Amino acid sequence: MSVKIMQRLRFTIVLTGVIGALFFMPEAEYARAFDFIGAAKDATAMGAAYMTNLSLHEMGHEVVADAVGAKSQKISFFTRKDGKFFAGLATFNSIPKESKLPYALGGERMEGFVFDYALQSYRDDPTAFNKALVFFSGMDFLANTLVATFIFPDHAMCDQNIIRTETGCSKELMLSMAIAKTFLNAYRLMNEDANFTTMIEVDKSTAIFEVRFEF
């Protein structure tokens, strides 16, 4: 691994830690709520939140696959493909070429709905499950981008690699977008009066990232 890549990796790890801190320690009342030392006692709830988020992410791909006419789509968990381990993996035998981008973003589109639900549920009832679901759904795009950028940069089945191939955007731009989206999620967590939501909209051939403001 080159020195330049190592420097980027160290920077990204530090930045990810800062963003994670925004989720766990935004204000005094939130810092107390996001006490993961205490929450670790409820590991079952946290594991359930992780699997819920992972399952819904992969289901997002399945929804788009059905809509665009993909053939033989399949969802797998904790599996290996081409020598790589994946916690969750959605695959297909064939898909219309123009639908590859919306398919790749189907999981992140679903994450938008999951985060909105988790955030409201956390505010209504800050259980260990709801806290963990806010974290997993809020960090999902950034976590997957880090994996695709530094661990599987050439793997054709990684969502972010498909997105880069279909749009021509660079790894740096993809990472910047993921960081920006995660900061917006963290801001919404810290500010109950935040009057915007982030959403990814897709159809059979296009995908759009939106920031919606409520007036």
N, C-alpha and C positions, 0 to 999 in steps of 0.2 A: 504494500500500500504506500503511495507516494506521500511525501511530507505535506504537500498541499491538501490532499484528501484528509490526512490526519488532523491538520489544523482546522479544516471545516468541520470534521466530526467532533473535535473537542468543543469548538464554538457552539455547535448545534446541541450538544449534550448540556452545556451550561445554560443555553437559552431555554431548552426544554425544562430544565429544573426551575428556572425562573417562572415560566408559564405554569408549571405544576404547582408552584407555591401560590400563585394567584388563585388557583382553585381551592387550595387547602387552607390558606390564611389570608383571605381578602379583608376581613374586618374582625374585631374582637369576637362578635357573636358567631361569625362564620368559622373563625379559627377554633372556637370551642366545639362547634358542631362537627368540624372535619378533623376530629381527634382520632386518627387511624390507629393509635395505640389501643384506645378503648374499642374502636370498631373491629379490630383484629379478633376480638373475642367472638364476633359474629361472622366468622370466616365463611360459613355456609351461605349467608345472605350475600356476601360480597362475591362469592363464586357464582351464585345464581345471577347476580347482576352482570357479571362478565359474560356468562353464557347467553343471557337474554340479549345483551348488546351485540354479541358476535352473531347469534342466530338471526336477529333482525337485519343486521348488515348484509349477510349472505342472502336473506330473503329478498332484500331490495334488488339484488342482481336478478333473482329468479322472476320477480315481477316484471322487470324490463325485458328479460329473455322471452317470457310468454307474450308480451305485447308486440315484440318485433319479429316473432316467428323463429326464434333460435331452435335448433334441433338437438335433442338428447341432452338437455341441460341437467346438471347434477350438482348437489351441494354435499360437501364432505367436511368433516371436522377432525382435527388432529391427525392429519394425513401427510404423506410424502408424495411429491411429484417431481420428477426429473432430479432426484437426489436432494430436494429441498423440503424442509418441514414447514407446514402451514397449519395454524390453529383453525382457520376456516378457509375453504376454497370452493368457489363456484366455477364450474367448467361447462363447456358445450362442445358439440361436434362441429356445428356450423352455425354461422350467424350472418345476416346481411352486412356487407362491408360498411355501409353507411351507419349501422347501428352499434358499431364497436364502442364509440365514445359514450353514448348514453348508457350502454350496458356497463361500462367500466365505472361510471359515476352513479349507477343505481344504488350501490351500497351506501355511498355518502349522502345521496338524496334521502334514503331511509334514516340515516343518522340525524338529519335535521329534525325529523318528526320525533325521534327517540329523545333527543336532547330537550326539545320543547316540553315533551311529556315529563321527562325526568326532573327538569328544573321546577316545573309547577308542583309536581308530587313532593319534591324535597322541601319546598317552601310550605306546603300544607302539612307535611309529616316527615321530619328529617330522620328517617330510619337509616340503618346501615345500608340496606338495599338501595334506597333512593339516593343516598350520598354517593355510593359507588357507581350507580348508573349515570349520574351527572358527570362524574369524572371520566368514565370509560367512553361515553358518547361525546363528551366535550373534547377529548383528546384524540379521538379515533383518527381523524384525517391526518393530524400531525404524526401520530405514531406510525400509521401505514406509510406515510411519505418518507419517514426516516428509514424504515425497513427497506423500502424500494430503492432509496438513494444510496444507502451505505452497505446493505447486506445482500440484496438481490437486484443490483442495478441493471442486469441484463436479462432477467427472467421475464418471459413474455406474458405470464399469467398474472403478474402483479398489476393491480388496478392503475397505480400511478404510472407505471411504464407504458401501459396501453394509452393512457391519457396523453403522455408526452409524445408517443408515436403518432397518435391521431391529430394532435394539435400543433406539434412542432415546438412546443415550449421547452425550455431548458430545465435541468434539474434545479438550478438556482431559483428560477421563477416559480416552479412547483413548490419548492420548500418555502418560499416567501408567501405564497398564497395560503399554504397550510398554517404557517405561523400567524398570519393575519386573521384567518378564520378562528383559530384557537384563542387569540387575544379577544376577539369579539365575543366568543362564548364566555370567557372569563369575565369580561366587562358586564355581560348580562347577569352573571352570577352575583357579582358584587353590587349591582345596582338594580334594585327591584323596579325602579321607575324607568329603566331603559325602554325606549319606545320603538325598538326595531327588532327584527328577527332576520336570520340568514337562512337561505333556502337554495337548493339546487333543483331546477326544473329540467325535465328531459322530455323529448318526444322520440319518434323513431329514428331521427337522424341528427339531432342537435342537443346541446346541453347548455344551460345558462345558470350562472351564479348570481343570485339576487340578494340585495339587502333591502328588506321591506320596512318602511317606517309607518307607524300608526299615528294618526292625527286626530 
